[in-house]
């Protein structure tokens, strides 16, 4: 997704849309949730377990318009990646990625 197309989706966010987001711009872990409120620079998002976050629009990584998540978003949502590799041994990380 190019930066221009991402901005197009961010500018046309709607209440109730499902999004994938990071809490901080350099965070590896992603979360998903439903948009509750939209302000000029931030969005209030509620996750499936009821937690509410106020997230910068720049930290929204994907707007789910098709009902499916791309593979790299699913990997981020599951927490598999560099952050996970550091917490466990290489063998365990390899077996997690193969599953």
Secondary structure, DSSP 8 states (H G I E B T S, - for coil): --HHHHHHHHHT--TT-EEEE-SSTT-S--EEEEEEEE-SSEEEEE-TTS-EEEEEGGGEEEEESSS---HHHHHHHHT-SHHHHHHS-HHHHHHHHH-
